[in-house]
Structures are given as structure tokens and as C-alpha cells.
């Protein structure tokens, strides 16, 4: 490992929306601010959250599967370190309201929190988002690759994004 461990997480007992992503990328590792990169910009666009709303721990919890940057691999960042979720997620989730909305961003979060739906592909889990409400909302990871996902699945922008924005705003009390 050529970088120091630097956990990047945000939460408080009053957060009504929880966003579980993969792991911080190198930009987030450097800034120490969750989703402080182009993926975060796209996620805010999808959810309709402003930066002020997203970075208010009293409203939005930001808890990745791996709290620290895992490093670079051959085709991008390495996967989140699995011991992090095993050791910390139950403790963090115990602090949060039980009636929260949890956005499961990407396949790692969905594999962990929707284990009975692993046979469905990512696109199918996202397309069937309403089946996971009122507690969970599966989403693709908002990396640059999501442009390809959206192009291949036009229903995402037509149906999922509006429903996501409504649900997030409803949970925030807007």
C-alpha cells in the first residue's frame, strides 16, 4: 500500500437518508470529503441533493462499504476492503434512524445489503427499485461508466431519477 489509511465517512443519529457507496477514490482520499469528485457531482444530480444538504450529517449519512481508499488496480480503483463493512457497518447503522432511506450505490453495496437478489443483474435491480422501497433504493455507481449505463437503459433517466428525487426530498421533509 502506497498511501496512508484515511477513513472518509459522515453520519449522525438524525440522518434520514443514508448513502452507501463503494470506497473513497483518490480525490476523496486526498480531500477527506465524501463524494468530492465527479461521481459525487453526478450522484447529487441524480438525487437532487445540494452540496449543503449532502454534507449535512444531520440529514444525510455517507457510509462507504470501505471507509478508506483501497488503491489502484489494473483497470481502476481496487474493490473496497471487505473487513471494513464487517467491522463497522452494524455499529454505524445502529446509530441511524431505523426508518431511513438507504441508497445502495453500486454492486458492492447491493451485494452486501440485498443478498437475496444477487441473481439479478445491476440493471435489473435498479429497474425494479420500487420493490425495495420504502427502505432501500438501488442505484448504479455514478462513475464515468454510468454514462454507458444510462445510454443502454434510457428508462433510468425517465423513471428512476424522478422517483429517486421524490423519495429523497420526501425523506428530507422538503
C-alpha positions, 0 to 999 in steps of 0.5 A: 500500500502506497498511501496512508489509511484515511477513513472518509465517512459522515453520519449522525443519529438524525440522518434520514437518508443514508448513502452507501457507496463503494470506497473513497477514490483518490480525490476523496482520499486526498480531500477527506470529503465524501463524494468530492469528485465527479461521481459525487457531482453526478450522484447529487444530480441524480438525487437532487441533493445540494452540496449543503444538504449532502454534507449535512450529517444531520440529514444525510449519512455517507457510509462507504462499504470501505471507509478508506481508499483501497488503491489502484488496480489494473483497470481502476480503483481496487474493490473496497476492503471487505473487513471494513463493512464487517467491522463497522457497518452494524455499529454505524447503522445502529446509530441511524434512524431505523426508518431511513432511506438507504441508497445502495450505490453500486454492486458492492453495496447491493451485494452486501445489503440485498443478498437475496437478489444477487441473481439479478443483474445491476440493471435489473435491480435498479429497474425494479427499485420500487420493490425495495422501497420504502427502505432501500433504493438501488442505484448504479455507481455514478462513475464515468461508466454510468454514462454507458449505463444510462445510454443502454437503459434510457428508462433510468433517466425517465423513471428512476431519477424522478422517483429517486428525487421524490423519495429523497426530498420526501425523506428530507421533509422538503 
